[in-house]
């Protein structure tokens, strides 16, 4: 369903298979290469095992062992007893292989184009009108690796940007539409245009949002993205 770039990143220990661990249970993967801010990660995949990925130190702290399944209840108890908590899950969306050809072949509307540093003033005016929570959550910046915008009468009203995620071939994507211009399909156009650009460069667009963000979940679906799973990491406040 998804490209090997996606599945190899998340299941590089071979956890993608036909036989799944039953119930609310996680397969434990101990990974020496996890960075400090992701030393505990949970992945509840739509297809493939649900994973608890931990650094060796966190494996000792939580009392877990590689390839020994742990129930969700037991994991939550181990986190509490260790004074640790998770940040809160994100949905992970990607373009399935069946959709990628259509995305790349689609004609980009004349009102949507790639932005450069020459558009910095346009972007600054756009950002000044965008709600602060949207700017914080979506993380759309003019100096990101790739930026696209949708225009209305030469005014930038929707912007999408992406950057390579954690030195991978995944390109993390954010998008913001000014409130007065929502409901017109502009975000969908921007997402598909920037997605096609990333795919042409050999990157997989990655769209993340909180599960209770109904508007973002709806945008992912309308843009042709499919849910890969739920991902969570240790809280940045955890010691």
TORLUM-834301 format. One line per field, with one value per residue: residue number from 1; residue in three letters; chain; y, x, z of N, C-alpha, C in turn. Coordinates in Angstrom, 3 decimals. Atoms other than C-alpha are relative to their C-alpha. Layout:
REM TORLUM-834301
pos <- c(NUM:...)
code <- c(ala:...)
unit <- c(A:...)
n.v <- c(Y:...)
n.u <- c(X:...)
n.w <- c(Z:...)
ca.v <- c(Y:...)
ca.u <- c(X:...)
ca.w <- c(Z:...)
c.v <- c(Y:...)
c.u <- c(X:...)
c.w <- c(Z:...)
***
This chain:
REM TORLUM-834301
pos <- c(1:2:3:4:5:6:7:8:9:10:11:12:13:14:15:16:17:18:19:20:21:22:23:24:25:26:27:28:29:30:31:32:33:34:35:36:37:38:39:40:41:42:43:44:45:46:47:48:49:50:51:52:53:54:55:56:57:58:59:60:61:62:63:64:65:66:67:68:69:70:71:72:73:74:75:76:77:78:79:80:81:82:83:84:85:86:87:88:89:90:91:92:93:94:95:96:97:98:99:100:101:102:103:104:105:106:107:108:109:110:111:112:113:114:115:116:117:118:119:120:121:122:123:124:125:126:127:128:129:130:131:132:133:134:135:136:137:138:139:140:141:142:143:144:145:146:147:148:149:150:151:152:153:154:155:156:157:158:159:160:161:162:163:164:165:166:167:168:169:170:171:172:173:174:175:176:177:178:179:180:181:182:183:184:185:186:187:188:189:190:191:192:193:194:195:196:197:198:199:200:201:202:203:204:205:206:207:208:209:210:211:212:213:214:215:216:217:218:219:220:221:222:223:224:225:226:227:228:229:230:231:232:233:234:235:236:237:238:239)
code <- c(unk:unk:unk:unk:unk:unk:unk:unk:unk:unk:unk:unk:unk:unk:unk:unk:unk:unk:unk:unk:unk:unk:unk:unk:unk:unk:unk:unk:unk:unk:unk:unk:unk:unk:unk:unk:unk:unk:unk:unk:unk:unk:unk:unk:unk:unk:unk:unk:unk:unk:unk:unk:unk:unk:unk:unk:unk:unk:unk:unk:unk:unk:unk:unk:unk:unk:unk:unk:unk:unk:unk:unk:unk:unk:unk:unk:unk:unk:unk:unk:unk:unk:unk:unk:unk:unk:unk:unk:unk:unk:unk:unk:unk:unk:unk:unk:unk:unk:unk:unk:unk:unk:unk:unk:unk:unk:unk:unk:unk:unk:unk:unk:unk:unk:unk:unk:unk:unk:unk:unk:unk:unk:unk:unk:unk:unk:unk:unk:unk:unk:unk:unk:unk:unk:unk:unk:unk:unk:unk:unk:unk:unk:unk:unk:unk:unk:unk:unk:unk:unk:unk:unk:unk:unk:unk:unk:unk:unk:unk:unk:unk:unk:unk:unk:unk:unk:unk:unk:unk:unk:unk:unk:unk:unk:unk:unk:unk:unk:unk:unk:unk:unk:unk:unk:unk:unk:unk:unk:unk:unk:unk:unk:unk:unk:unk:unk:unk:unk:unk:unk:unk:unk:unk:unk:unk:unk:unk:unk:unk:unk:unk:unk:unk:unk:unk:unk:unk:unk:unk:unk:unk:unk:unk:unk:unk:unk:unk:unk:unk:unk:unk:unk:unk:unk:unk:unk:unk:unk:unk)
unit <- c(A:A:A:A:A:A:A:A:A:A:A:A:A:A:A:A:A:A:A:A:A:A:A:A:A:A:A:A:A:A:A:A:A:A:A:A:A:A:A:A:A:A:A:A:A:A:A:A:A:A:A:A:A:A:A:A:A:A:A:A:A:A:A:A:A:A:A:A:A:A:A:A:A:A:A:A:A:A:A:A:A:A:A:A:A:A:A:A:A:A:A:A:A:A:A:A:A:A:A:A:A:A:A:A:A:A:A:A:A:A:A:A:A:A:A:A:A:A:A:A:A:A:A:A:A:A:A:A:A:A:A:A:A:A:A:A:A:A:A:A:A:A:A:A:A:A:A:A:A:A:A:A:A:A:A:A:A:A:A:A:A:A:A:A:A:A:A:A:A:A:A:A:A:A:A:A:A:A:A:A:A:A:A:A:A:A:A:A:A:A:A:A:A:A:A:A:A:A:A:A:A:A:A:A:A:A:A:A:A:A:A:A:A:A:A:A:A:A:A:A:A:A:A:A:A:A:A:A:A:A:A:A:A:A:A:A:A:A:A)
n.v <- c(-1.216:-1.141:0.250:0.600:-1.083:-0.139:1.222:0.310:-0.917:0.350:1.427:0.443:1.208:1.126:0.225:-0.027:1.368:0.405:0.393:-1.140:0.241:-0.179:-0.933:-1.254:0.469:-0.564:0.697:-0.860:-0.118:-0.776:-0.615:-0.842:-1.223:-0.973:-1.233:-0.211:-0.484:1.087:1.206:0.877:-0.271:0.976:-0.013:0.890:0.007:0.567:1.311:0.313:-0.008:-1.221:0.052:-0.852:-0.133:-0.628:0.080:0.993:-0.538:-0.013:1.386:0.335:-0.816:0.491:1.427:0.746:0.682:0.107:1.114:0.486:-0.907:-0.630:-0.511:-1.447:-0.265:0.177:-1.105:-1.217:0.147:-0.168:-1.423:-0.728:0.313:-0.594:-1.451:-0.386:-0.078:-0.196:-1.345:-0.029:0.633:-0.606:0.847:-0.045:0.233:-0.005:0.359:1.406:0.177:-0.089:-1.402:-0.837:-0.332:-1.041:-1.245:-0.528:-0.349:-1.021:-1.358:-0.945:-1.194:-1.212:-0.787:0.675:0.064:0.111:-1.267:-0.127:-1.114:-1.232:-0.177:-0.153:-1.052:0.557:0.986:-0.714:-0.563:1.150:0.481:-0.997:0.144:1.357:0.177:0.446:1.457:0.673:-0.151:0.865:1.422:0.453:-0.213:-0.350:-1.058:-0.343:0.484:1.453:0.664:-0.208:-0.774:-0.310:-0.889:-0.194:-1.433:-0.541:-1.360:-0.327:0.005:1.325:0.314:1.356:0.356:1.323:0.146:1.287:0.133:1.400:0.338:0.839:0.536:1.095:-0.398:-0.464:-1.463:-0.359:-1.001:-0.799:-0.882:-0.968:-0.828:-1.096:0.381:-0.485:0.684:1.436:0.613:-0.198:1.002:-0.540:0.808:1.237:-0.291:-0.237:1.261:0.885:-0.598:0.161:1.439:0.420:-0.488:0.847:1.327:-0.104:-0.076:1.238:-0.081:0.376:-0.980:0.501:-0.943:0.353:-0.853:0.635:0.758:-0.726:-1.157:0.497:-0.704:0.521:1.374:-0.110:-0.476:1.128:0.897:-0.645:-0.157:1.308:0.640:1.095:0.145:1.054:0.412:-1.014:-0.056:-0.803:-0.005:-0.441:-1.435:-0.784:-0.390:1.148:-0.028)
n.u <- c(0.830:-0.906:-1.305:-1.007:-0.620:0.788:0.014:-1.357:-0.343:0.699:-0.111:-1.330:-0.363:0.753:1.248:1.136:0.276:1.392:0.402:-0.080:0.195:1.424:0.457:-0.711:-1.321:-1.075:-1.277:-1.072:-1.213:-1.049:-0.730:-1.117:-0.113:1.052:-0.477:0.479:1.388:0.879:-0.535:1.167:0.958:1.060:0.626:1.146:0.139:1.202:-0.439:-1.274:0.051:-0.147:-1.369:-0.614:-1.420:-0.666:-1.450:-0.389:0.189:1.430:0.433:-0.297:0.849:1.378:0.022:0.468:-1.049:0.250:0.800:0.931:1.155:0.501:1.358:0.128:0.178:-1.288:-0.858:0.416:-0.434:-1.451:-0.274:0.351:-0.937:-1.300:0.159:-0.050:1.266:-0.113:0.361:1.340:-0.157:0.280:0.253:-0.978:0.603:-0.868:0.657:-0.200:-0.568:1.072:0.371:-1.157:-0.051:0.997:-0.506:-1.097:0.499:1.042:-0.388:0.034:0.779:-0.789:-0.019:-0.886:-1.377:-1.057:-0.477:-1.430:-0.330:0.507:1.367:-0.051:0.931:1.341:0.204:0.087:1.348:0.876:-0.182:0.548:1.454:0.360:0.167:-1.222:-0.014:-0.302:-1.428:-0.730:0.272:-0.317:-1.433:-0.211:-1.013:-0.471:-1.368:-0.053:-0.580:0.894:1.173:0.951:1.061:1.196:0.271:1.296:-0.235:-1.399:-0.217:-0.296:1.047:-0.251:-1.403:-0.422:-1.453:-0.489:-1.437:-0.378:0.287:-0.974:-1.005:0.584:0.629:1.347:0.069:1.084:0.810:0.973:0.765:0.870:0.857:0.623:1.385:1.008:-0.142:0.160:1.150:-0.057:-0.882:-1.340:-0.981:-0.150:-0.831:-1.375:-0.561:-0.290:-1.080:-1.276:-0.235:-0.532:-1.370:-0.834:-0.109:-0.884:-1.373:-0.296:0.406:1.372:0.679:0.525:0.957:0.304:0.941:0.576:1.198:1.248:0.067:0.883:-0.254:-1.238:0.262:0.797:-0.886:-0.834:0.817:0.356:-1.233:-0.419:-0.902:0.601:-0.524:-0.997:0.073:-0.112:-1.386:-0.163:-1.364:-0.128:0.187:-1.242:-0.221:-0.469:-1.426)
n.w <- c(0.000:-0.073:0.602:-0.874:-0.770:-1.222:-0.806:-0.473:-1.095:-1.241:-0.302:0.434:-0.744:0.541:-0.733:0.920:0.437:-0.005:-1.348:-0.895:-1.419:-0.271:-1.022:-0.259:-0.391:0.813:0.135:-0.505:0.816:-0.655:1.118:-0.452:0.800:-0.284:-0.616:-1.364:-0.030:0.437:-0.645:-0.122:1.070:0.248:1.315:0.164:1.447:0.577:0.457:-0.649:-1.459:-0.788:-0.509:-1.005:0.338:-1.135:-0.094:-1.011:-1.344:-0.303:-0.177:-1.395:-0.868:0.057:-0.280:1.162:0.749:1.430:0.506:-1.017:0.081:-1.221:0.177:-0.186:-1.427:-0.658:0.436:-0.694:-1.394:-0.026:0.218:-1.222:-1.085:0.352:0.077:1.412:0.703:1.437:0.443:0.604:1.308:1.295:1.158:1.083:1.310:1.178:1.247:0.363:1.332:0.990:0.209:0.324:1.427:0.254:-0.591:0.820:1.334:-0.108:0.377:-1.114:0.384:0.239:-1.240:-0.954:0.498:-1.002:-0.541:-0.255:-0.893:0.615:-0.471:-1.458:-0.450:0.140:-1.062:-1.276:-0.081:-0.229:-1.369:-0.920:-0.029:-0.382:-1.446:-0.676:-0.208:1.262:0.250:-0.930:0.233:1.358:0.236:1.402:0.035:1.335:0.212:0.021:1.168:1.141:-0.401:1.061:-0.432:0.829:0.059:0.405:0.504:-0.277:-1.451:-0.533:-0.979:-0.500:0.165:-0.452:0.044:-0.479:-0.213:-0.234:-1.387:-0.718:0.927:0.763:1.261:-0.309:-0.020:-0.913:0.687:-0.714:0.889:-0.666:0.846:-0.750:-0.321:0.951:1.290:-0.191:0.655:1.455:0.585:0.216:-0.727:0.764:1.166:-0.438:-0.488:1.132:0.795:-0.688:-0.056:1.293:0.090:-0.856:0.616:1.169:-0.506:-0.709:-1.402:-0.318:-0.852:-1.269:-0.573:-1.388:-0.710:-1.169:0.387:-0.234:0.892:1.060:1.257:0.583:0.428:1.225:1.063:0.418:0.827:1.268:0.780:0.499:-0.950:-0.758:-1.355:-0.214:-1.395:-1.045:-0.474:-1.213:-0.520:-1.379:-0.149:-0.058:-1.385:-0.766:-0.328)
ca.v <- c(0.000:2.417:2.797:0.967:4.360:4.585:0.962:0.543:3.624:2.434:-1.319:-1.557:-4.335:-6.488:-5.967:-5.630:-8.973:-10.921:-12.184:-9.440:-9.402:-9.734:-7.034:-3.825:-5.139:-3.684:-5.467:-4.098:-2.892:-1.742:0.689:2.167:4.889:6.632:10.309:11.608:13.373:10.111:7.648:6.259:5.989:4.234:3.317:1.855:0.904:0.276:-2.643:-4.363:-4.722:-1.958:-1.048:0.272:1.557:2.437:3.221:0.655:2.970:3.394:-0.364:-0.785:2.058:0.600:-2.995:-4.172:-6.503:-6.715:-8.977:-9.461:-8.040:-5.635:-4.775:-1.188:-1.373:-2.685:-0.017:2.785:1.440:1.287:4.863:6.109:4.314:5.792:9.332:9.424:10.424:10.599:13.756:12.816:10.850:12.164:10.565:9.735:10.036:9.218:8.975:5.302:3.907:3.742:7.532:8.710:8.523:10.629:13.201:13.546:13.738:16.286:19.755:22.364:25.220:28.569:30.029:27.634:27.858:27.215:30.028:31.244:33.756:36.384:35.859:36.597:39.794:38.065:35.282:37.726:39.450:36.053:34.943:38.207:37.361:33.670:32.602:32.094:28.535:27.574:28.939:26.999:23.719:23.582:24.876:26.450:28.588:30.403:29.124:25.452:22.998:23.390:25.876:26.216:28.818:29.306:32.784:34.733:37.835:37.879:37.596:34.625:32.948:29.395:28.117:24.642:23.860:20.754:19.717:16.399:14.647:13.341:12.845:10.520:10.557:11.518:15.158:16.458:18.672:21.508:23.701:26.814:28.533:31.952:31.577:33.670:31.422:27.999:25.605:26.407:23.457:25.627:23.538:20.381:21.989:23.116:19.731:17.825:20.299:20.217:16.465:15.974:18.103:16.046:12.759:13.989:14.498:11.040:12.064:10.763:13.500:12.941:14.618:14.621:15.896:15.234:12.630:15.061:17.729:16.953:19.609:18.290:14.684:15.693:17.560:14.504:12.376:14.906:15.262:11.523:10.711:7.494:6.791:4.797:4.784:6.697:7.829:9.103:10.029:10.729:14.188:16.880:17.681:14.187:13.883)
ca.u <- c(0.000:2.816:6.255:9.270:10.664:7.851:7.701:11.492:11.752:9.186:9.698:13.430:13.599:11.195:7.994:5.807:4.158:0.956:0.936:0.138:0.426:-3.085:-4.946:-3.594:-0.047:3.222:6.237:9.362:12.253:15.465:17.278:20.722:20.184:17.164:17.844:17.298:14.044:12.662:14.146:10.638:8.334:5.037:3.741:0.256:0.273:-2.802:-0.905:1.945:2.757:2.263:5.716:7.310:10.722:13.132:16.781:18.766:18.677:14.902:14.486:16.195:14.196:10.867:11.866:11.192:13.117:13.476:10.951:9.003:5.493:4.060:0.409:-0.769:-1.832:1.569:3.331:1.279:2.050:5.778:5.731:3.964:6.310:9.297:7.886:7.617:4.779:4.137:3.618:0.275:-0.302:-0.178:-1.806:0.722:-0.513:1.283:0.305:-0.332:1.412:-1.933:-2.321:1.208:1.003:-2.168:-0.583:2.472:0.434:-2.062:-1.954:-1.068:-3.622:-2.353:-3.106:-0.661:3.112:6.365:7.572:11.151:12.973:11.857:8.383:9.497:7.450:4.345:4.824:5.384:2.089:0.386:1.859:0.780:-2.840:-2.721:-4.005:-1.169:-2.261:-2.118:1.408:2.526:0.877:1.441:5.044:4.971:8.042:9.313:12.864:11.901:13.268:10.219:7.328:4.192:1.468:-2.079:-3.155:-6.383:-6.073:-2.279:-2.687:-1.071:-3.916:-2.640:0.884:2.378:5.982:8.047:11.500:13.413:12.468:15.236:17.738:15.367:13.665:10.430:9.401:7.324:4.492:2.500:-0.209:-2.129:-5.080:-6.278:-9.683:-11.596:-10.403:-11.104:-13.539:-12.413:-10.065:-6.946:-5.173:-5.841:-4.341:-1.264:-0.777:-0.989:1.282:3.991:3.527:4.126:7.251:8.624:7.865:9.662:12.772:12.554:10.968:7.794:5.437:4.534:1.465:1.012:-1.882:-3.531:-6.317:-8.917:-8.144:-11.137:-10.284:-6.742:-7.908:-10.483:-7.823:-5.579:-8.407:-9.441:-5.807:-5.516:-3.373:-4.011:-3.576:-0.433:-0.782:-0.610:2.786:3.756:7.015:8.223:7.301:9.940:9.477:10.500:13.881)
ca.w <- c(0.000:0.913:-0.603:0.769:1.830:4.367:5.484:5.684:7.900:10.423:10.148:9.571:12.173:10.152:12.132:9.027:8.394:8.106:11.701:14.187:17.938:19.322:21.218:22.706:22.782:21.528:20.150:21.863:19.685:21.389:19.094:19.811:17.211:18.725:19.453:22.979:22.125:20.688:23.141:23.671:20.652:20.056:16.618:16.278:12.617:10.508:8.938:10.767:14.438:16.960:18.220:21.380:20.289:23.086:23.620:25.667:28.690:28.447:28.059:31.434:32.971:31.838:32.471:28.930:26.655:22.902:21.170:24.400:23.901:26.457:26.921:26.791:30.435:31.517:29.465:30.987:34.470:33.657:32.377:35.501:37.870:35.994:36.080:32.301:30.020:26.300:24.297:22.723:19.550:15.996:12.987:10.259:6.670:3.397:-0.257:-1.031:-4.093:-5.880:-5.593:-6.354:-10.141:-10.130:-7.823:-10.041:-13.254:-11.967:-13.473:-10.875:-10.931:-12.171:-8.735:-7.025:-7.334:-5.546:-3.300:-2.930:-0.770:-3.291:-1.821:1.734:1.987:0.647:3.157:6.023:5.208:5.070:8.414:10.049:9.204:10.143:13.576:16.054:16.970:13.289:12.954:16.024:15.097:11.344:11.392:7.923:7.146:4.053:4.625:4.678:2.122:-0.117:0.031:-2.118:-1.981:-3.249:-4.306:-4.578:-6.736:-6.216:-2.445:-0.719:1.207:1.719:2.267:2.598:3.458:4.108:5.237:5.265:8.488:10.731:7.899:6.009:2.622:4.378:3.933:6.840:5.622:7.143:5.628:6.695:5.013:6.129:7.820:5.269:2.422:3.902:2.292:-1.254:-1.787:-1.680:0.970:-1.038:-4.127:-2.201:-0.535:-3.803:-5.619:-2.965:-2.644:-6.363:-6.151:-3.253:-5.006:-8.133:-5.985:-4.432:-1.128:0.505:1.772:5.416:6.902:10.679:12.737:16.068:15.888:17.249:14.632:12.422:9.821:9.330:9.169:6.531:4.546:4.524:3.157:0.507:-0.589:-1.273:1.759:3.683:7.371:8.133:11.918:15.189:16.465:19.893:21.595:25.100:26.359:25.920:29.621:30.680:32.375)
c.v <- c(1.260:-0.375:-0.616:1.065:0.172:-1.234:-0.353:0.922:-0.474:-1.452:-0.550:-1.188:-1.197:-0.270:0.040:-1.406:-0.322:-0.332:1.160:-0.459:0.344:1.097:1.268:-0.311:0.530:-0.958:0.968:-0.076:0.879:0.491:0.942:1.363:1.032:1.265:0.207:0.412:-1.033:-1.326:-0.980:0.402:-1.141:0.168:-1.037:0.024:-0.583:-1.411:-0.263:0.113:1.407:-0.115:0.941:-0.001:0.806:-0.101:-1.068:0.496:0.001:-1.405:-0.451:0.750:-0.550:-1.486:-0.829:-0.612:-0.119:-1.280:-0.648:0.948:0.567:0.551:1.499:0.350:-0.109:1.124:1.277:-0.047:0.217:1.458:0.796:-0.248:0.587:1.519:0.533:0.106:0.269:1.355:0.111:-0.399:0.938:-1.094:0.196:-0.358:0.040:-0.242:-1.490:-0.095:0.171:1.430:0.833:0.395:1.119:1.338:0.631:0.448:1.162:1.383:0.928:1.236:1.224:0.856:-0.618:-0.073:-0.170:1.396:-0.064:1.147:1.346:0.309:0.242:1.049:-0.466:-0.971:0.684:0.614:-1.102:-0.458:0.968:-0.113:-1.389:-0.104:-0.582:-1.501:-0.780:0.065:-0.929:-1.469:-0.473:0.134:0.167:1.204:0.227:-0.547:-1.513:-0.509:0.203:0.699:0.252:0.904:0.010:1.457:0.277:1.454:0.531:0.106:-1.436:-0.310:-1.403:-0.329:-1.384:-0.067:-1.367:0.033:-1.472:-0.301:-0.946:-0.702:-1.226:0.524:0.281:1.516:0.415:1.255:0.718:0.931:0.886:0.733:1.110:-0.292:0.414:-0.763:-1.521:-0.501:0.150:-1.018:0.462:-0.834:-1.323:0.223:0.170:-1.288:-0.919:0.560:-0.189:-1.486:-0.529:0.432:-0.877:-1.378:0.029:0.047:-1.243:0.009:-0.402:1.076:-0.678:1.076:-0.489:0.961:-0.756:-0.686:0.763:1.272:-0.407:0.660:-0.538:-1.427:0.009:0.471:-1.129:-0.919:0.618:0.172:-1.318:-0.709:-1.082:-0.132:-1.192:-0.509:1.198:-0.100:0.915:-0.103:0.476:1.515:0.714:0.456:-1.138:0.064:-1.280)
c.u <- c(0.861:1.363:0.950:0.744:-0.704:0.129:1.387:0.419:-0.610:0.184:1.359:0.516:-0.848:-1.326:-1.231:-0.226:-1.470:-0.499:0.215:-0.149:-1.444:-0.236:0.820:1.384:1.036:1.187:1.113:1.204:0.980:0.949:1.066:0.015:-1.083:0.590:-0.643:-1.463:-1.000:0.453:-1.092:-0.963:-1.013:-0.496:-1.107:-0.365:-1.338:0.281:1.383:-0.145:-0.021:1.312:0.210:1.480:0.682:1.509:0.366:-0.210:-1.467:-0.559:0.246:-0.919:-1.424:-0.112:-0.549:1.181:-0.393:-0.762:-0.885:-1.193:-0.390:-1.388:-0.018:-0.131:1.326:0.964:-0.352:0.424:1.509:0.392:-0.284:1.009:1.379:-0.073:0.066:-1.412:0.249:-0.573:-1.449:0.099:-0.295:-0.446:1.146:-0.709:1.083:-0.860:0.223:0.551:-1.063:-0.388:1.154:0.077:-0.980:0.464:1.051:-0.469:-0.980:0.531:-0.138:-0.782:0.901:0.124:0.890:1.396:0.971:0.453:1.504:0.232:-0.425:-1.426:-0.066:-0.976:-1.454:-0.302:-0.134:-1.382:-1.024:0.077:-0.585:-1.512:-0.458:-0.167:1.255:0.008:0.317:1.487:0.815:-0.162:0.483:1.474:0.284:0.927:0.479:1.390:0.109:0.508:-0.834:-1.257:-0.875:-1.076:-1.162:-0.417:-1.454:0.221:1.362:0.311:0.258:-0.991:0.132:1.455:0.250:1.516:0.378:1.519:0.325:-0.032:1.049:0.976:-0.499:-0.467:-1.488:0.033:-1.225:-0.705:-0.937:-0.712:-0.914:-0.802:-0.593:-1.487:-1.031:0.011:-0.104:-1.267:-0.013:0.915:1.421:1.069:0.235:0.896:1.464:0.667:0.367:1.125:1.353:0.339:0.586:1.451:0.942:0.200:0.940:1.468:0.379:-0.324:-1.463:-0.624:-0.589:-0.871:-0.368:-1.037:-0.533:-1.315:-1.306:-0.120:-0.793:0.286:1.253:-0.165:-0.793:0.852:0.879:-0.781:-0.310:1.211:0.514:0.995:-0.751:0.687:0.945:-0.058:0.020:1.392:0.077:1.444:-0.033:-0.122:1.335:0.310:0.551:1.506:0.683)
c.w <- c(0.000:-0.580:1.014:0.795:1.338:0.871:0.524:1.141:1.316:0.406:-0.422:0.802:-0.432:0.669:-0.903:-0.517:0.095:1.399:0.951:1.437:0.336:1.029:0.094:0.550:-0.975:-0.058:0.423:-0.932:0.760:-1.085:0.544:-0.664:0.287:0.614:1.367:0.031:-0.506:0.605:0.404:-1.108:-0.063:-1.426:-0.002:-1.477:-0.424:-0.497:0.579:1.505:0.563:0.763:1.169:-0.318:1.091:-0.154:1.033:1.423:0.395:0.140:1.433:0.948:0.074:0.326:-1.133:-0.727:-1.461:-0.320:1.056:0.030:1.362:-0.284:0.220:1.480:0.742:-0.377:0.738:1.467:0.118:-0.196:1.268:1.103:-0.257:-0.087:-1.410:-0.559:-1.469:-0.392:-0.451:-1.456:-1.159:-0.959:-0.993:-1.310:-1.078:-1.240:-0.258:-1.422:-1.082:-0.340:-0.551:-1.464:-0.329:0.550:-0.909:-1.382:0.016:-0.378:1.201:-0.440:-0.142:1.250:1.080:-0.600:1.154:0.422:0.224:0.981:-0.586:0.448:1.508:0.506:-0.107:1.140:1.356:0.184:0.263:1.458:1.017:0.135:0.458:1.513:0.644:0.270:-1.273:-0.316:0.882:-0.358:-1.355:-0.338:-1.497:-0.038:-1.425:-0.276:0.111:-1.344:-1.256:0.496:-1.233:0.572:-0.973:0.130:-0.359:-0.368:0.473:1.496:0.456:1.124:0.579:-0.267:0.577:-0.102:0.540:0.138:0.196:1.490:0.549:-0.936:-0.754:-1.349:0.195:0.097:0.804:-0.504:0.965:-0.956:0.837:-1.081:0.858:0.194:-1.041:-1.318:0.133:-0.680:-1.507:-0.694:-0.207:0.700:-0.723:-1.211:0.386:0.451:-1.156:-0.871:0.668:0.140:-1.296:-0.156:0.826:-0.621:-1.203:0.390:0.807:1.475:0.143:0.882:1.235:0.636:1.393:0.561:1.205:-0.383:0.175:-0.833:-1.240:-1.347:-0.685:-0.491:-1.307:-1.170:-0.507:-0.935:-1.355:-0.911:-0.550:0.888:0.773:1.348:0.084:1.435:0.926:0.607:1.208:0.475:1.458:0.054:0.091:1.411:0.852:0.201:-0.520)
***
